[in-house]
Amino acid sequence: VLKTEIGKLKNDIDEHIDRHPQLKKNRKLLQSIKGVGEVISRMMVSLLACKQFKNAKQLACYLGLIPKLNESGKRAGKTTLSKEGPGYIRAKLYMAAVVALQHNPDIKAQNTRLVGQGKTKMQAIGAAMRKLTHICFGVVKNQTEYQPQAI
């Protein structure tokens, strides 16, 4: 029963997006990014439509994708994601970032650079999630399709 209700809600959201030309255009622009599919584009369109972010950094902060230094007493600091904000979107962004690591040249280049600098794989994936969020924000703000910068 829950699966059918979830399916109905997804269809309602998709129909709502299709009825509004600006939302439909934003979704198409988001899907031009390698690594962003139907699920992430649906979430980002709804998030960017209902919240007014001034810049991509605010969006990343809202999603909990900013680095946070964890240290206590003599224990040396370890950097992790802040994980504030909606976890269900972060979970979807994680999978999108894993796909983007394979197919998106910008994120692939960033990952290679970070791993080469000694960052862990999970830190590199967190950075990929943040970069993917920044790319999504930029594409919607500038109303242009995604153009990879790295070759």
BAFIDREN-523903 format. One record per residue: z, y, x of N, C-alpha, C in turn; chain. Coordinates in Angstrom, 1 decimal. Example, Ala and Ser with C-alpha at 12.3 -4.5 7.8 and 13.67 -1.06 7.14 Angstrom:
PT     n.c3     n.c2     n.c1    ca.c3    ca.c2    ca.c1     c.c3     c.c2     c.c1   lovex
PT      7.8     -5.7     13.2      7.8     -4.5     12.3      7.8     -3.3     13.2       A
PT      7.1     -2.2     12.8      7.1     -1.1     13.7      7.9      0.0     12.9       A
***
This chain:
PT     n.c3     n.c2     n.c1    ca.c3    ca.c2    ca.c1     c.c3     c.c2     c.c1   lovex
PT      0.0     -1.2      0.8      0.0      0.0      0.0      0.0      1.3      0.9       A
PT      0.8      1.2      1.9      0.9      2.4      2.8     -0.4      2.6      3.5       A
PT     -1.1      1.6      3.9     -2.4      1.7      4.6     -3.4      2.3      3.7       A
PT     -3.4      2.0      2.5     -4.4      2.6      1.5     -4.1      4.1      1.3       A
PT     -2.8      4.4      1.2     -2.4      5.8      1.1     -2.7      6.6      2.3       A
PT     -2.5      6.1      3.5     -2.9      6.8      4.7     -4.4      7.0      4.7       A
PT     -5.2      6.0      4.3     -6.6      6.1      4.3     -7.1      7.2      3.3       A
PT     -6.4      7.3      2.1     -6.7      8.3      1.2     -6.4      9.7      1.7       A
PT     -5.3      9.8      2.4     -4.9     11.1      3.0     -5.9     11.5      4.0       A
PT     -6.3     10.6      4.9     -7.3     10.9      5.9     -8.6     11.4      5.3       A
PT     -9.0     10.7      4.2    -10.2     11.1      3.5    -10.1     12.5      2.9       A
PT     -8.9     12.8      2.3     -8.7     14.1      1.7     -8.8     15.2      2.8       A
PT     -8.2     14.9      3.9     -8.2     15.9      5.0     -9.7     16.1      5.5       A
PT    -10.4     15.0      5.7    -11.8     15.1      6.1    -12.6     15.9      5.0       A
PT    -12.4     15.6      3.8    -13.1     16.3      2.7    -12.8     17.8      2.7       A
PT    -11.5     18.1      3.0    -11.1     19.5      3.0    -11.8     20.2      4.2       A
PT    -11.8     19.6      5.3    -12.5     20.1      6.5    -14.0     20.3      6.2       A
PT    -14.6     19.4      5.5    -16.1     19.5      5.2    -16.4     20.6      4.2       A
PT    -15.4     20.9      3.4    -15.6     22.0      2.4    -15.5     23.4      3.0       A
PT    -14.9     23.5      4.1    -14.7     24.8      4.7    -15.6     24.9      5.9       A
PT    -16.6     25.8      5.9    -17.6     25.9      7.0    -17.0     26.1      8.4       A
PT    -15.9     27.0      8.5    -15.4     27.3      9.8    -14.6     26.1     10.3       A
PT    -13.9     25.4      9.5    -13.1     24.2      9.9    -14.1     23.1     10.4       A
PT    -15.2     23.0      9.6    -16.2     22.0      9.9    -16.9     22.3     11.3       A
PT    -17.1     23.6     11.5    -17.7     24.0     12.8    -16.7     23.7     13.9       A
PT    -15.5     24.1     13.7    -14.5     23.8     14.8    -14.3     22.3     15.1       A
PT    -14.4     21.5     14.1    -14.3     20.1     14.3    -15.5     19.6     15.1       A
PT    -16.7     20.1     14.8    -17.9     19.7     15.5    -17.8     20.2     17.0       A
PT    -17.3     21.4     17.2    -17.1     21.9     18.6    -16.1     21.0     19.4       A
PT    -15.0     20.7     18.7    -14.0     19.8     19.4    -14.6     18.5     19.7       A
PT    -15.4     17.9     18.9    -16.0     16.6     19.2    -17.1     16.6     20.2       A
PT    -17.4     17.8     20.7    -18.4     17.9     21.8    -17.7     17.7     23.1       A
PT    -16.3     17.6     23.1    -15.5     17.3     24.3    -15.4     15.8     24.5       A
PT    -15.8     15.4     25.7    -15.7     13.9     26.0    -14.2     13.6     26.0       A
PT    -13.8     12.6     25.2    -12.4     12.2     25.1    -11.8     12.6     23.8       A
PT    -12.4     13.5     23.1    -11.9     14.0     21.8    -12.8     13.3     20.7       A
PT    -12.1     12.5     19.9    -12.9     11.9     18.8    -12.4     12.4     17.4       A
PT    -12.6     11.5     16.5    -12.3     11.9     15.1    -10.8     12.2     14.9       A
PT     -9.9     11.4     15.4     -8.5     11.6     15.2     -8.0     12.9     15.8       A
PT     -8.3     13.1     17.1     -7.8     14.3     17.8     -8.4     15.6     17.2       A
PT     -9.7     15.5     16.9    -10.4     16.7     16.3     -9.7     17.0     15.0       A
PT     -9.4     16.0     14.2     -8.7     16.3     12.9     -7.4     17.0     13.1       A
PT     -6.6     16.4     14.0     -5.3     17.0     14.3     -5.4     18.4     14.9       A
PT     -6.3     18.6     15.8     -6.4     19.9     16.4     -6.9     21.0     15.5       A
PT     -7.9     20.6     14.6     -8.4     21.6     13.6     -7.3     22.0     12.7       A
PT     -6.5     21.0     12.2     -5.4     21.4     11.3     -4.3     22.2     12.0       A
PT     -4.0     21.8     13.3     -3.0     22.5     14.0     -3.4     24.0     14.3       A
PT     -4.6     24.1     14.8     -5.1     25.5     15.1     -5.4     26.4     13.9       A
PT     -5.6     25.7     12.7     -5.8     26.5     11.5     -4.5     27.0     10.9       A
PT     -3.4     26.2     11.1     -2.1     26.6     10.4     -1.2     27.4     11.4       A
PT     -1.3     27.2     12.7     -0.5     28.0     13.6     -1.4     28.9     14.4       A
PT     -0.9     30.1     14.6     -1.6     31.1     15.4     -1.1     31.2     16.8       A
PT     -1.8     30.6     17.7     -1.5     30.6     19.1     -2.3     31.7     19.8       A
PT     -1.6     32.5     20.6     -2.3     33.6     21.4     -3.1     33.0     22.5       A
PT     -2.6     31.9     23.1     -3.4     31.4     24.3     -3.1     29.9     24.4       A
PT     -3.8     29.2     25.3     -3.7     27.8     25.4     -2.4     27.4     25.9       A
PT     -1.7     28.2     26.7     -0.4     27.9     27.2      0.6     27.8     26.1       A
PT      0.5     28.6     25.1      1.4     28.5     23.9      1.2     27.2     23.2       A
PT     -0.1     26.8     23.0     -0.4     25.5     22.4      0.2     24.4     23.1       A
PT      0.0     24.4     24.5      0.6     23.3     25.3      2.1     23.3     25.2       A
PT      2.7     24.4     25.2      4.2     24.5     25.1      4.6     23.9     23.7       A
PT      3.9     24.3     22.7      4.3     23.8     21.3      4.2     22.3     21.3       A
PT      3.2     21.7     21.9      3.0     20.3     21.9      3.9     19.5     22.9       A
PT      4.7     20.3     23.7      5.6     19.6     24.7      4.9     19.1     25.9       A
PT      3.8     19.8     26.3      3.0     19.3     27.5      3.3     20.2     28.7       A
PT      4.4     20.9     28.8      4.6     21.7     30.0      5.6     20.9     30.9       A
PT      5.4     21.1     32.2      6.3     20.4     33.1      7.8     20.9     33.0       A
PT      8.7     20.0     33.1     10.1     20.4     33.1     10.8     19.7     34.2       A
PT     11.6     20.5     35.0     12.3     19.9     36.1     13.6     19.4     35.7       A
PT     13.9     18.1     36.0     15.1     17.4     35.6     15.9     17.2     36.8       A
PT     17.1     17.8     36.9     18.0     17.5     38.1     19.4     17.7     37.6       A
PT     20.3     17.0     38.3     21.7     17.1     37.9     22.5     16.8     39.2       A
PT     23.4     17.7     39.5     24.3     17.5     40.7     23.5     17.3     41.9       A
PT     23.8     16.2     42.6     23.2     15.8     43.9     21.8     15.2     43.7       A
PT     21.5     14.7     42.5     20.3     14.0     42.2     19.1     15.0     42.3       A
PT     18.1     14.7     43.1     17.0     15.5     43.3     16.2     15.6     42.0       A
PT     15.5     16.7     41.9     14.7     17.0     40.7     13.5     16.1     40.5       A
PT     13.2     15.8     39.3     12.0     15.0     39.0     11.3     15.7     37.9       A
PT     10.0     15.9     38.0      9.3     16.6     37.0      8.7     15.7     35.9       A
PT      9.0     16.0     34.6      8.5     15.3     33.5      7.9     16.3     32.5       A
PT      7.3     15.8     31.4      6.9     16.6     30.3      8.1     17.0     29.5       A
PT      8.1     18.2     28.9      9.2     18.7     28.2      9.4     17.9     26.9       A
PT      8.4     17.4     26.3      8.4     16.6     25.1      9.0     17.2     23.9       A
PT      8.9     18.5     23.8      9.4     19.2     22.6      8.2     19.4     21.7       A
PT      8.4     19.4     20.4      7.3     19.5     19.5      7.0     18.2     18.9       A
PT      5.9     18.1     18.2      5.5     16.9     17.5      5.1     15.8     18.4       A
PT      5.8     14.7     18.4      5.5     13.5     19.2      4.3     12.8     18.8       A
PT      4.0     12.8     17.5      2.9     12.0     17.0      1.5     12.6     17.6       A
PT      1.5     13.9     17.8      0.3     14.5     18.3      0.2     14.2     19.8       A
PT      1.4     14.2     20.5      1.4     13.8     21.9      0.9     12.4     22.1       A
PT      1.3     11.5     21.2      0.9     10.1     21.3     -0.6     10.0     21.2       A
PT     -1.2     10.7     20.3     -2.7     10.7     20.2     -3.3     11.3     21.4       A
PT     -2.8     12.4     21.9     -3.3     13.1     23.0     -3.3     12.2     24.3       A
PT     -2.2     11.3     24.4     -2.1     10.4     25.5     -3.4      9.5     25.5       A
PT     -3.7      8.9     24.4     -4.8      8.0     24.3     -6.1      8.7     24.6       A
PT     -6.2     10.0     24.1     -7.4     10.8     24.3     -7.6     11.1     25.8       A
PT     -6.4     11.4     26.5     -6.5     11.7     27.9     -6.9     10.5     28.7       A
PT     -6.4      9.3     28.3     -6.8      8.0     29.0     -8.3      7.8     28.9       A
PT     -8.9      8.1     27.8    -10.3      8.0     27.6    -11.0      9.1     28.4       A
PT    -10.5     10.3     28.4    -11.1     11.4     29.1    -11.1     11.2     30.6       A
PT    -10.1     10.5     31.1    -10.0     10.2     32.5    -11.3      9.4     33.0       A
PT    -11.8      8.6     32.1    -13.0      7.8     32.4    -14.3      8.5     32.1       A
PT    -14.3      9.4     31.1    -15.6     10.0     30.7    -15.8     11.5     30.9       A
PT    -14.7     12.2     31.0    -14.8     13.7     31.1    -14.8     14.1     32.6       A
PT    -15.8     14.7     33.1    -15.9     15.0     34.6    -14.8     16.0     35.0       A
PT    -14.4     16.9     34.2    -13.4     17.9     34.6    -12.0     17.2     34.8       A
PT    -11.7     16.4     33.8    -10.4     15.7     33.8    -10.4     14.6     34.9       A
PT    -11.5     14.0     35.1    -11.7     13.0     36.2    -11.4     13.6     37.5       A
PT    -12.0     14.8     37.7    -11.9     15.5     39.0    -10.4     16.0     39.2       A
PT     -9.8     16.5     38.2     -8.4     16.9     38.3     -7.5     15.7     38.6       A
PT     -7.8     14.5     38.0     -7.0     13.3     38.2     -7.1     12.9     39.7       A
PT     -8.3     12.9     40.2     -8.6     12.5     41.6     -7.8     13.4     42.5       A
PT     -7.8     14.7     42.2     -7.2     15.7     43.1     -5.6     15.5     43.0       A
PT     -5.1     15.3     41.9     -3.6     15.2     41.7     -3.1     13.9     42.4       A
PT     -3.8     12.8     42.1     -3.4     11.5     42.7     -3.5     11.6     44.2       A
PT     -4.6     12.3     44.7     -4.7     12.5     46.2     -3.6     13.3     46.8       A
PT     -3.0     14.2     45.9     -1.8     15.0     46.4     -0.5     14.3     46.3       A
PT     -0.5     13.0     45.8      0.7     12.2     45.8      1.4     12.2     44.5       A
PT      0.8     12.7     43.4      1.4     12.7     42.1      1.3     11.2     41.6       A
PT      2.2     10.9     40.7      2.1      9.5     40.1      1.0      9.5     39.0       A
PT      0.7      8.3     38.6     -0.4      8.2     37.6      0.0      8.8     36.3       A
PT      1.3      8.7     35.9      1.8      9.2     34.7      1.8     10.8     34.7       A
PT      2.1     11.3     35.9      2.1     12.8     36.0      0.7     13.3     35.9       A
PT     -0.3     12.5     36.4     -1.7     12.9     36.3     -2.2     12.8     34.9       A
PT     -1.7     11.8     34.1     -2.1     11.7     32.7     -1.5     12.8     31.9       A
PT     -0.2     13.2     32.2      0.4     14.4     31.6     -0.4     15.6     31.8       A
PT     -0.9     15.8     33.0     -1.7     17.0     33.4     -3.1     16.9     32.6       A
PT     -3.6     15.7     32.5     -4.8     15.5     31.8     -4.7     15.8     30.3       A
PT     -3.5     15.5     29.7     -3.2     15.8     28.3     -3.2     17.3     28.2       A
PT     -2.5     18.0     29.1     -2.4     19.5     29.0     -3.8     20.1     29.2       A
PT     -4.6     19.6     30.1     -6.0     20.2     30.4     -6.8     19.9     29.1       A
PT     -6.7     18.8     28.5     -7.5     18.5     27.3     -7.1     19.5     26.2       A
PT     -5.8     19.8     26.1     -5.4     20.8     25.1     -5.9     22.1     25.4       A
PT     -5.9     22.5     26.7     -6.5     23.8     27.1     -8.0     23.9     26.7       A
PT     -8.7     22.8     27.0    -10.1     22.8     26.7    -10.4     22.9     25.2       A
PT     -9.6     22.2     24.4     -9.7     22.2     23.0     -9.5     23.7     22.5       A
PT     -8.5     24.3     23.0     -8.2     25.7     22.6     -9.3     26.6     23.0       A
PT     -9.8     26.5     24.2    -10.9     27.3     24.6    -12.2     27.2     23.9       A
PT    -12.5     25.9     23.5    -13.7     25.7     22.8    -13.7     26.3     21.4       A
PT    -12.5     26.2     20.7    -12.4     26.7     19.4    -12.3     28.3     19.5       A
PT    -11.6     28.8     20.4    -11.5     30.3     20.6    -12.8     30.9     20.8       A
PT    -13.6     30.3     21.8    -14.9     30.9     22.1    -16.0     30.5     21.3       A
PT    -15.8     29.5     20.4    -16.8     29.0     19.4    -18.1     28.6     20.2       A
PT    -17.9     27.9     21.3    -19.0     27.3     22.0    -18.8     25.9     22.3       A
PT    -19.8     25.1     22.4    -19.7     23.7     22.8    -19.1     23.6     24.2       A
PT    -18.5     22.4     24.5    -17.9     22.2     25.7    -19.0     22.0     26.8       A
PT    -18.8     22.7     27.9    -19.7     22.6     29.1    -18.8     22.2     30.3       A
PT    -19.0     21.0     30.8    -18.2     20.6     31.9    -18.4     21.5     33.1       A
PT    -17.3     21.8     33.8    -17.4     22.7     35.0    -17.6     21.8     36.3       A
PT    -17.0     20.7     36.3    -17.1     19.8     37.5    -18.4     19.0     37.3       A
PT    -19.0     18.7     38.5    -20.3     17.9     38.4    -20.1     16.6     39.2       A
***
